[in-house]
Amino acid sequence: MAVPKKKVSKSRRNNRRAHDALVATNVVEDQHTGEIKRRHHMDLKTGMYKGRQVVTEKA
């Protein structure tokens, strides 16, 4: 069974946990519809990305 040989110091433990924090997503207001959307993602309502139609609606 694996057992630690030495105690892990608070500094080493906290350094390991330094990248575990949650990050807020970056959102912007769409220029055409005014909806809130994620940056560099298509608008889910209209299917537009960078001024062109990427996804068409089903008939």
PQR file of N, CA, C, O and H, with PARSE charges and radii, in Angstrom:
ATOM      1  N   MET A   1       0.840  -1.172   0.000 -0.4000 1.5000
ATOM      2  CA  MET A   1       0.000   0.000   0.000 -0.0000 2.0000
ATOM      3  C   MET A   1       0.892   1.244   0.000  0.5500 1.7000
ATOM      4  O   MET A   1       1.872   1.302   0.743 -0.5500 1.4000
ATOM      5  N   ALA A   2       0.563   2.223  -0.816 -0.4000 1.5000
ATOM      6  CA  ALA A   2       1.378   3.430  -0.921 -0.0000 2.0000
ATOM      7  C   ALA A   2       1.056   4.382   0.222  0.5500 1.7000
ATOM      8  O   ALA A   2      -0.095   4.768   0.426 -0.5500 1.4000
ATOM      9  H   ALA A   2      -0.232   2.175  -1.420  0.4000 1.0000
ATOM     10  N   VAL A   3       2.083   4.747   0.952 -0.4000 1.5000
ATOM     11  CA  VAL A   3       1.930   5.670   2.079 -0.0000 2.0000
ATOM     12  C   VAL A   3       2.964   6.776   1.911  0.5500 1.7000
ATOM     13  O   VAL A   3       4.129   6.479   1.646 -0.5500 1.4000
ATOM     14  H   VAL A   3       3.018   4.433   0.786  0.4000 1.0000
ATOM     15  N   PRO A   4       2.569   8.059   2.058 -0.5600 1.5000
ATOM     16  CA  PRO A   4       3.534   9.148   1.931  0.2800 2.0000
ATOM     17  C   PRO A   4       4.638   9.042   2.976  0.5500 1.7000
ATOM     18  O   PRO A   4       4.376   8.733   4.138 -0.5500 1.4000
ATOM     19  N   LYS A   5       5.857   9.295   2.560 -0.4000 1.5000
ATOM     20  CA  LYS A   5       6.992   9.197   3.475 -0.0000 2.0000
ATOM     21  C   LYS A   5       7.125  10.460   4.330  0.5500 1.7000
ATOM     22  O   LYS A   5       7.525  10.393   5.493 -0.5500 1.4000
ATOM     23  H   LYS A   5       6.071   9.546   1.616  0.4000 1.0000
ATOM     24  N   LYS A   6       6.787  11.612   3.742 -0.4000 1.5000
ATOM     25  CA  LYS A   6       6.891  12.882   4.458 -0.0000 2.0000
ATOM     26  C   LYS A   6       5.566  13.641   4.358  0.5500 1.7000
ATOM     27  O   LYS A   6       4.761  13.394   3.460 -0.5500 1.4000
ATOM     28  H   LYS A   6       6.462  11.666   2.798  0.4000 1.0000
ATOM     29  N   LYS A   7       5.357  14.561   5.290 -0.4000 1.5000
ATOM     30  CA  LYS A   7       4.175  15.409   5.264 -0.0000 2.0000
ATOM     31  C   LYS A   7       4.289  16.407   4.103  0.5500 1.7000
ATOM     32  O   LYS A   7       5.356  16.974   3.870 -0.5500 1.4000
ATOM     33  H   LYS A   7       6.011  14.761   6.019  0.4000 1.0000
ATOM     34  N   VAL A   8       3.196  16.612   3.386 -0.4000 1.5000
ATOM     35  CA  VAL A   8       3.177  17.610   2.319 -0.0000 2.0000
ATOM     36  C   VAL A   8       2.928  18.966   2.968  0.5500 1.7000
ATOM     37  O   VAL A   8       1.931  19.153   3.665 -0.5500 1.4000
ATOM     38  H   VAL A   8       2.329  16.151   3.575  0.4000 1.0000
ATOM     39  N   SER A   9       3.828  19.901   2.738 -0.4000 1.5000
ATOM     40  CA  SER A   9       3.717  21.212   3.373 -0.0000 2.0000
ATOM     41  C   SER A   9       2.527  21.986   2.802  0.5500 1.7000
ATOM     42  O   SER A   9       2.026  21.671   1.723 -0.5500 1.4000
ATOM     43  H   SER A   9       4.638  19.749   2.171  0.4000 1.0000
ATOM     44  N   LYS A  10       2.088  22.996   3.541 -0.4000 1.5000
ATOM     45  CA  LYS A  10       0.957  23.817   3.104 -0.0000 2.0000
ATOM     46  C   LYS A  10       1.285  24.529   1.802  0.5500 1.7000
ATOM     47  O   LYS A  10       0.426  24.682   0.934 -0.5500 1.4000
ATOM     48  H   LYS A  10       2.496  23.252   4.418  0.4000 1.0000
ATOM     49  N   SER A  11       2.531  24.964   1.672 -0.4000 1.5000
ATOM     50  CA  SER A  11       2.943  25.675   0.464 -0.0000 2.0000
ATOM     51  C   SER A  11       2.867  24.768  -0.767  0.5500 1.7000
ATOM     52  O   SER A  11       2.347  25.171  -1.808 -0.5500 1.4000
ATOM     53  H   SER A  11       3.228  24.841   2.378  0.4000 1.0000
ATOM     54  N   ARG A  12       3.380  23.562  -0.647 -0.4000 1.5000
ATOM     55  CA  ARG A  12       3.364  22.634  -1.773 -0.0000 2.0000
ATOM     56  C   ARG A  12       1.929  22.212  -2.114  0.5500 1.7000
ATOM     57  O   ARG A  12       1.571  22.099  -3.286 -0.5500 1.4000
ATOM     58  H   ARG A  12       3.802  23.235   0.198  0.4000 1.0000
ATOM     59  N   ARG A  13       1.121  21.983  -1.086 -0.4000 1.5000
ATOM     60  CA  ARG A  13      -0.278  21.610  -1.296 -0.0000 2.0000
ATOM     61  C   ARG A  13      -1.030  22.732  -2.001  0.5500 1.7000
ATOM     62  O   ARG A  13      -1.780  22.475  -2.943 -0.5500 1.4000
ATOM     63  H   ARG A  13       1.413  22.074  -0.134  0.4000 1.0000
ATOM     64  N   ASN A  14      -0.837  23.980  -1.553 -0.4000 1.5000
ATOM     65  CA  ASN A  14      -1.547  25.108  -2.144 -0.0000 2.0000
ATOM     66  C   ASN A  14      -1.050  25.429  -3.551  0.5500 1.7000
ATOM     67  O   ASN A  14      -1.829  25.893  -4.384 -0.5500 1.4000
ATOM     68  H   ASN A  14      -0.228  24.189  -0.788  0.4000 1.0000
ATOM     69  N   ASN A  15       0.229  25.192  -3.829 -0.4000 1.5000
ATOM     70  CA  ASN A  15       0.741  25.377  -5.184 -0.0000 2.0000
ATOM     71  C   ASN A  15       0.077  24.402  -6.144  0.5500 1.7000
ATOM     72  O   ASN A  15      -0.208  24.754  -7.289 -0.5500 1.4000
ATOM     73  H   ASN A  15       0.862  24.816  -3.152  0.4000 1.0000
ATOM     74  N   ARG A  16      -0.166  23.203  -5.693 -0.4000 1.5000
ATOM     75  CA  ARG A  16      -0.817  22.206  -6.532 -0.0000 2.0000
ATOM     76  C   ARG A  16      -2.255  22.609  -6.821  0.5500 1.7000
ATOM     77  O   ARG A  16      -2.769  22.338  -7.906 -0.5500 1.4000
ATOM     78  H   ARG A  16       0.065  22.917  -4.763  0.4000 1.0000
ATOM     79  N   ARG A  17      -2.901  23.247  -5.870 -0.4000 1.5000
ATOM     80  CA  ARG A  17      -4.305  23.642  -6.018 -0.0000 2.0000
ATOM     81  C   ARG A  17      -4.477  25.014  -6.688  0.5500 1.7000
ATOM     82  O   ARG A  17      -5.602  25.498  -6.814 -0.5500 1.4000
ATOM     83  H   ARG A  17      -2.483  23.467  -4.988  0.4000 1.0000
ATOM     84  N   ALA A  18      -3.405  25.625  -7.107 -0.4000 1.5000
ATOM     85  CA  ALA A  18      -3.468  26.986  -7.632 -0.0000 2.0000
ATOM     86  C   ALA A  18      -4.304  27.089  -8.908  0.5500 1.7000
ATOM     87  O   ALA A  18      -4.865  28.150  -9.180 -0.5500 1.4000
ATOM     88  H   ALA A  18      -2.491  25.232  -7.004  0.4000 1.0000
ATOM     89  N   HIS A  19      -4.401  26.021  -9.693 -0.4000 1.5000
ATOM     90  CA  HIS A  19      -5.108  26.070 -10.975 -0.0000 2.0000
ATOM     91  C   HIS A  19      -6.494  25.463 -10.888  0.5500 1.7000
ATOM     92  O   HIS A  19      -7.126  25.253 -11.923 -0.5500 1.4000
ATOM     93  H   HIS A  19      -3.945  25.159  -9.472  0.4000 1.0000
ATOM     94  N   ASP A  20      -6.993  25.172  -9.696 -0.4000 1.5000
ATOM     95  CA  ASP A  20      -8.295  24.522  -9.544 -0.0000 2.0000
ATOM     96  C   ASP A  20      -9.461  25.498  -9.468  0.5500 1.7000
ATOM     97  O   ASP A  20     -10.612  25.064  -9.443 -0.5500 1.4000
ATOM     98  H   ASP A  20      -6.479  25.343  -8.855  0.4000 1.0000
ATOM     99  N   ALA A  21      -9.203  26.791  -9.430 -0.4000 1.5000
ATOM    100  CA  ALA A  21     -10.264  27.778  -9.282 -0.0000 2.0000
ATOM    101  C   ALA A  21     -11.139  27.812 -10.535  0.5500 1.7000
ATOM    102  O   ALA A  21     -10.654  27.586 -11.644 -0.5500 1.4000
ATOM    103  H   ALA A  21      -8.268  27.144  -9.450  0.4000 1.0000
ATOM    104  N   LEU A  22     -12.429  28.094 -10.351 -0.4000 1.5000
ATOM    105  CA  LEU A  22     -13.354  28.212 -11.470 -0.0000 2.0000
ATOM    106  C   LEU A  22     -13.159  29.570 -12.143  0.5500 1.7000
ATOM    107  O   LEU A  22     -12.898  30.570 -11.473 -0.5500 1.4000
ATOM    108  H   LEU A  22     -12.823  28.277  -9.450  0.4000 1.0000
ATOM    109  N   VAL A  23     -13.285  29.600 -13.454 -0.4000 1.5000
ATOM    110  CA  VAL A  23     -13.094  30.831 -14.210 -0.0000 2.0000
ATOM    111  C   VAL A  23     -14.434  31.229 -14.831  0.5500 1.7000
ATOM    112  O   VAL A  23     -15.143  30.378 -15.367 -0.5500 1.4000
ATOM    113  H   VAL A  23     -13.497  28.788 -13.998  0.4000 1.0000
ATOM    114  N   ALA A  24     -14.778  32.488 -14.764 -0.4000 1.5000
ATOM    115  CA  ALA A  24     -16.011  32.968 -15.370 -0.0000 2.0000
ATOM    116  C   ALA A  24     -15.863  32.983 -16.891  0.5500 1.7000
ATOM    117  O   ALA A  24     -14.810  33.351 -17.412 -0.5500 1.4000
ATOM    118  H   ALA A  24     -14.202  33.179 -14.328  0.4000 1.0000
ATOM    119  N   THR A  25     -16.925  32.582 -17.604 -0.4000 1.5000
ATOM    120  CA  THR A  25     -16.872  32.591 -19.066 -0.0000 2.0000
ATOM    121  C   THR A  25     -16.985  34.026 -19.569  0.5500 1.7000
ATOM    122  O   THR A  25     -17.664  34.854 -18.961 -0.5500 1.4000
ATOM    123  H   THR A  25     -17.780  32.283 -17.181  0.4000 1.0000
ATOM    124  N   ASN A  26     -16.322  34.310 -20.668 -0.4000 1.5000
ATOM    125  CA  ASN A  26     -16.297  35.641 -21.234 -0.0000 2.0000
ATOM    126  C   ASN A  26     -17.478  35.791 -22.191  0.5500 1.7000
ATOM    127  O   ASN A  26     -17.527  35.109 -23.215 -0.5500 1.4000
ATOM    128  H   ASN A  26     -15.770  33.638 -21.161  0.4000 1.0000
ATOM    129  N   VAL A  27     -18.427  36.668 -21.878 -0.4000 1.5000
ATOM    130  CA  VAL A  27     -19.604  36.851 -22.709 -0.0000 2.0000
ATOM    131  C   VAL A  27     -19.656  38.280 -23.224  0.5500 1.7000
ATOM    132  O   VAL A  27     -19.174  39.210 -22.578 -0.5500 1.4000
ATOM    133  H   VAL A  27     -18.387  37.222 -21.046  0.4000 1.0000
ATOM    134  N   VAL A  28     -20.252  38.435 -24.402 -0.4000 1.5000
ATOM    135  CA  VAL A  28     -20.416  39.751 -25.016 -0.0000 2.0000
ATOM    136  C   VAL A  28     -21.838  39.858 -25.556  0.5500 1.7000
ATOM    137  O   VAL A  28     -22.548  38.859 -25.671 -0.5500 1.4000
ATOM    138  H   VAL A  28     -20.644  37.679 -24.927  0.4000 1.0000
ATOM    139  N   GLU A  29     -22.241  41.073 -25.883 -0.4000 1.5000
ATOM    140  CA  GLU A  29     -23.551  41.294 -26.478 -0.0000 2.0000
ATOM    141  C   GLU A  29     -23.417  41.186 -27.997  0.5500 1.7000
ATOM    142  O   GLU A  29     -22.523  41.786 -28.593 -0.5500 1.4000
ATOM    143  H   GLU A  29     -21.664  41.885 -25.790  0.4000 1.0000
ATOM    144  N   ASP A  30     -24.308  40.423 -28.610 -0.4000 1.5000
ATOM    145  CA  ASP A  30     -24.273  40.254 -30.064 -0.0000 2.0000
ATOM    146  C   ASP A  30     -24.628  41.576 -30.738  0.5500 1.7000
ATOM    147  O   ASP A  30     -25.542  42.277 -30.303 -0.5500 1.4000
ATOM    148  H   ASP A  30     -25.035  39.936 -28.125  0.4000 1.0000
ATOM    149  N   GLN A  31     -23.900  41.913 -31.804 -0.4000 1.5000
ATOM    150  CA  GLN A  31     -24.094  43.203 -32.471 -0.0000 2.0000
ATOM    151  C   GLN A  31     -25.446  43.289 -33.174  0.5500 1.7000
ATOM    152  O   GLN A  31     -26.060  44.355 -33.203 -0.5500 1.4000
ATOM    153  H   GLN A  31     -23.158  41.344 -32.158  0.4000 1.0000
ATOM    154  N   HIS A  32     -25.916  42.181 -33.738 -0.4000 1.5000
ATOM    155  CA  HIS A  32     -27.137  42.218 -34.535 -0.0000 2.0000
ATOM    156  C   HIS A  32     -28.389  42.008 -33.695  0.5500 1.7000
ATOM    157  O   HIS A  32     -29.358  42.752 -33.842 -0.5500 1.4000
ATOM    158  H   HIS A  32     -25.418  41.314 -33.714  0.4000 1.0000
ATOM    159  N   THR A  33     -28.386  41.004 -32.813 -0.4000 1.5000
ATOM    160  CA  THR A  33     -29.594  40.662 -32.065 -0.0000 2.0000
ATOM    161  C   THR A  33     -29.620  41.256 -30.665  0.5500 1.7000
ATOM    162  O   THR A  33     -30.693  41.379 -30.076 -0.5500 1.4000
ATOM    163  H   THR A  33     -27.598  40.400 -32.693  0.4000 1.0000
ATOM    164  N   GLY A  34     -28.478  41.625 -30.123 -0.4000 1.5000
ATOM    165  CA  GLY A  34     -28.427  42.156 -28.771 -0.0000 2.0000
ATOM    166  C   GLY A  34     -28.434  41.078 -27.698  0.5500 1.7000
ATOM    167  O   GLY A  34     -28.466  41.387 -26.506 -0.5500 1.4000
ATOM    168  H   GLY A  34     -27.606  41.525 -30.602  0.4000 1.0000
ATOM    169  N   GLU A  35     -28.405  39.811 -28.113 -0.4000 1.5000
ATOM    170  CA  GLU A  35     -28.386  38.693 -27.167 -0.0000 2.0000
ATOM    171  C   GLU A  35     -26.999  38.543 -26.554  0.5500 1.7000
ATOM    172  O   GLU A  35     -25.998  38.923 -27.162 -0.5500 1.4000
ATOM    173  H   GLU A  35     -28.380  39.560 -29.081  0.4000 1.0000
ATOM    174  N   ILE A  36     -26.949  37.992 -25.359 -0.4000 1.5000
ATOM    175  CA  ILE A  36     -25.673  37.679 -24.720 -0.0000 2.0000
ATOM    176  C   ILE A  36     -25.168  36.363 -25.299  0.5500 1.7000
ATOM    177  O   ILE A  36     -25.911  35.382 -25.343 -0.5500 1.4000
ATOM    178  H   ILE A  36     -27.762  37.683 -24.866  0.4000 1.0000
ATOM    179  N   LYS A  37     -23.914  36.331 -25.743 -0.4000 1.5000
ATOM    180  CA  LYS A  37     -23.347  35.100 -26.297 -0.0000 2.0000
ATOM    181  C   LYS A  37     -21.889  34.986 -25.882  0.5500 1.7000
ATOM    182  O   LYS A  37     -21.262  35.974 -25.500 -0.5500 1.4000
ATOM    183  H   LYS A  37     -23.310  37.127 -25.708  0.4000 1.0000
ATOM    184  N   ARG A  38     -21.351  33.763 -25.961 -0.4000 1.5000
ATOM    185  CA  ARG A  38     -19.949  33.537 -25.641 -0.0000 2.0000
ATOM    186  C   ARG A  38     -19.086  34.040 -26.787  0.5500 1.7000
ATOM    187  O   ARG A  38     -19.469  33.943 -27.953 -0.5500 1.4000
ATOM    188  H   ARG A  38     -21.860  32.960 -26.271  0.4000 1.0000
ATOM    189  N   ARG A  39     -17.912  34.579 -26.448 -0.4000 1.5000
ATOM    190  CA  ARG A  39     -17.022  35.083 -27.487 -0.0000 2.0000
ATOM    191  C   ARG A  39     -16.499  33.931 -28.327  0.5500 1.7000
ATOM    192  O   ARG A  39     -16.254  32.845 -27.801 -0.5500 1.4000
ATOM    193  H   ARG A  39     -17.601  34.657 -25.501  0.4000 1.0000
ATOM    194  N   HIS A  40     -16.324  34.151 -29.618 -0.4000 1.5000
ATOM    195  CA  HIS A  40     -15.807  33.186 -30.579 -0.0000 2.0000
ATOM    196  C   HIS A  40     -16.695  31.956 -30.695  0.5500 1.7000
ATOM    197  O   HIS A  40     -16.210  30.873 -31.022 -0.5500 1.4000
ATOM    198  H   HIS A  40     -16.522  35.033 -30.045  0.4000 1.0000
ATOM    199  N   HIS A  41     -18.001  32.110 -30.428 -0.4000 1.5000
ATOM    200  CA  HIS A  41     -18.966  31.038 -30.612 -0.0000 2.0000
ATOM    201  C   HIS A  41     -20.115  31.595 -31.436  0.5500 1.7000
ATOM    202  O   HIS A  41     -20.356  32.802 -31.445 -0.5500 1.4000
ATOM    203  H   HIS A  41     -18.395  32.989 -30.162  0.4000 1.0000
ATOM    204  N   MET A  42     -20.815  30.719 -32.121 -0.4000 1.5000
ATOM    205  CA  MET A  42     -21.924  31.184 -32.945 -0.0000 2.0000
ATOM    206  C   MET A  42     -23.113  31.570 -32.067  0.5500 1.7000
ATOM    207  O   MET A  42     -23.241  31.109 -30.933 -0.5500 1.4000
ATOM    208  H   MET A  42     -20.619  29.738 -32.114  0.4000 1.0000
ATOM    209  N   ASP A  43     -23.977  32.423 -32.613 -0.4000 1.5000
ATOM    210  CA  ASP A  43     -25.196  32.816 -31.926 -0.0000 2.0000
ATOM    211  C   ASP A  43     -26.185  31.662 -32.042  0.5500 1.7000
ATOM    212  O   ASP A  43     -26.525  31.245 -33.150 -0.5500 1.4000
ATOM    213  H   ASP A  43     -23.873  32.798 -33.534  0.4000 1.0000
ATOM    214  N   LEU A  44     -26.646  31.144 -30.910 -0.4000 1.5000
ATOM    215  CA  LEU A  44     -27.492  29.957 -30.927 -0.0000 2.0000
ATOM    216  C   LEU A  44     -28.876  30.226 -31.492  0.5500 1.7000
ATOM    217  O   LEU A  44     -29.501  29.319 -32.041 -0.5500 1.4000
ATOM    218  H   LEU A  44     -26.369  31.482 -30.010  0.4000 1.0000
ATOM    219  N   LYS A  45     -29.369  31.455 -31.370 -0.4000 1.5000
ATOM    220  CA  LYS A  45     -30.715  31.760 -31.878 -0.0000 2.0000
ATOM    221  C   LYS A  45     -30.740  31.866 -33.393  0.5500 1.7000
ATOM    222  O   LYS A  45     -31.629  31.313 -34.040 -0.5500 1.4000
ATOM    223  H   LYS A  45     -28.861  32.193 -30.924  0.4000 1.0000
ATOM    224  N   THR A  46     -29.765  32.579 -33.969 -0.4000 1.5000
ATOM    225  CA  THR A  46     -29.791  32.826 -35.405 -0.0000 2.0000
ATOM    226  C   THR A  46     -28.890  31.886 -36.194  0.5500 1.7000
ATOM    227  O   THR A  46     -29.097  31.718 -37.396 -0.5500 1.4000
ATOM    228  H   THR A  46     -29.043  33.029 -33.443  0.4000 1.0000
ATOM    229  N   GLY A  47     -27.900  31.271 -35.562 -0.4000 1.5000
ATOM    230  CA  GLY A  47     -26.974  30.397 -36.272 -0.0000 2.0000
ATOM    231  C   GLY A  47     -25.909  31.152 -37.047  0.5500 1.7000
ATOM    232  O   GLY A  47     -25.304  30.604 -37.968 -0.5500 1.4000
ATOM    233  H   GLY A  47     -27.732  31.407 -34.586  0.4000 1.0000
ATOM    234  N   MET A  48     -25.675  32.417 -36.678 -0.4000 1.5000
ATOM    235  CA  MET A  48     -24.697  33.243 -37.378 -0.0000 2.0000
ATOM    236  C   MET A  48     -23.367  33.215 -36.642  0.5500 1.7000
ATOM    237  O   MET A  48     -23.333  33.140 -35.413 -0.5500 1.4000
ATOM    238  H   MET A  48     -26.167  32.862 -35.930  0.4000 1.0000
ATOM    239  N   TYR A  49     -22.269  33.274 -37.397 -0.4000 1.5000
ATOM    240  CA  TYR A  49     -20.929  33.396 -36.835 -0.0000 2.0000
ATOM    241  C   TYR A  49     -20.102  34.247 -37.765  0.5500 1.7000
ATOM    242  O   TYR A  49     -19.972  33.932 -38.948 -0.5500 1.4000
ATOM    243  H   TYR A  49     -22.298  33.335 -38.394  0.4000 1.0000
ATOM    244  N   LYS A  50     -19.533  35.335 -37.240 -0.4000 1.5000
ATOM    245  CA  LYS A  50     -18.714  36.279 -38.011 -0.0000 2.0000
ATOM    246  C   LYS A  50     -19.452  36.805 -39.243  0.5500 1.7000
ATOM    247  O   LYS A  50     -18.856  36.954 -40.310 -0.5500 1.4000
ATOM    248  H   LYS A  50     -19.639  35.591 -36.279  0.4000 1.0000
ATOM    249  N   GLY A  51     -20.746  37.087 -39.095 -0.4000 1.5000
ATOM    250  CA  GLY A  51     -21.513  37.691 -40.170 -0.0000 2.0000
ATOM    251  C   GLY A  51     -21.989  36.743 -41.244  0.5500 1.7000
ATOM    252  O   GLY A  51     -22.538  37.199 -42.247 -0.5500 1.4000
ATOM    253  H   GLY A  51     -21.230  36.966 -38.228  0.4000 1.0000
ATOM    254  N   ARG A  52     -21.804  35.444 -41.085 -0.4000 1.5000
ATOM    255  CA  ARG A  52     -22.309  34.495 -42.086 -0.0000 2.0000
ATOM    256  C   ARG A  52     -23.137  33.414 -41.416  0.5500 1.7000
ATOM    257  O   ARG A  52     -22.946  33.106 -40.239 -0.5500 1.4000
ATOM    258  H   ARG A  52     -21.357  35.074 -40.270  0.4000 1.0000
ATOM    259  N   GLN A  53     -24.050  32.846 -42.172 -0.4000 1.5000
ATOM    260  CA  GLN A  53     -24.949  31.805 -41.668 -0.0000 2.0000
ATOM    261  C   GLN A  53     -24.202  30.480 -41.595  0.5500 1.7000
ATOM    262  O   GLN A  53     -23.736  29.975 -42.616 -0.5500 1.4000
ATOM    263  H   GLN A  53     -24.205  33.096 -43.128  0.4000 1.0000
ATOM    264  N   VAL A  54     -24.086  29.919 -40.412 -0.4000 1.5000
ATOM    265  CA  VAL A  54     -23.362  28.669 -40.225 -0.0000 2.0000
ATOM    266  C   VAL A  54     -24.329  27.503 -40.107  0.5500 1.7000
ATOM    267  O   VAL A  54     -24.099  26.442 -40.689 -0.5500 1.4000
ATOM    268  H   VAL A  54     -24.465  30.329 -39.582  0.4000 1.0000
ATOM    269  N   VAL A  55     -25.407  27.691 -39.359 -0.4000 1.5000
ATOM    270  CA  VAL A  55     -26.387  26.627 -39.143 -0.0000 2.0000
ATOM    271  C   VAL A  55     -27.727  27.117 -39.657  0.5500 1.7000
ATOM    272  O   VAL A  55     -28.158  28.225 -39.340 -0.5500 1.4000
ATOM    273  H   VAL A  55     -25.594  28.553 -38.886  0.4000 1.0000
ATOM    274  N   THR A  56     -28.387  26.280 -40.459 -0.4000 1.5000
ATOM    275  CA  THR A  56     -29.698  26.636 -40.971 -0.0000 2.0000
ATOM    276  C   THR A  56     -30.784  25.981 -40.118  0.5500 1.7000
ATOM    277  O   THR A  56     -30.558  24.937 -39.506 -0.5500 1.4000
ATOM    278  H   THR A  56     -28.037  25.379 -40.717  0.4000 1.0000
ATOM    279  N   GLU A  57     -31.959  26.600 -40.084 -0.4000 1.5000
ATOM    280  CA  GLU A  57     -33.077  26.049 -39.323 -0.0000 2.0000
ATOM    281  C   GLU A  57     -33.674  24.872 -40.077  0.5500 1.7000
ATOM    282  O   GLU A  57     -33.627  24.809 -41.305 -0.5500 1.4000
ATOM    283  H   GLU A  57     -32.143  27.447 -40.581  0.4000 1.0000
ATOM    284  N   LYS A  58     -34.247  23.925 -39.300 -0.4000 1.5000
ATOM    285  CA  LYS A  58     -34.939  22.800 -39.936 -0.0000 2.0000
ATOM    286  C   LYS A  58     -36.253  23.249 -40.529  0.5500 1.7000
ATOM    287  O   LYS A  58     -36.918  24.124 -39.975 -0.5500 1.4000
ATOM    288  H   LYS A  58     -34.286  23.977 -38.302  0.4000 1.0000
ATOM    289  N   ALA A  59     -36.637  22.663 -41.649 -0.4000 1.5000
ATOM    290  CA  ALA A  59     -37.856  23.057 -42.339 -0.0000 2.0000
ATOM    291  C   ALA A  59     -39.105  22.553 -41.642  0.5500 1.7000
ATOM    292  O   ALA A  59     -40.216  22.806 -42.107 -0.5500 1.4000
ATOM    293  H   ALA A  59     -36.097  21.952 -42.099  0.4000 1.0000
TER
END
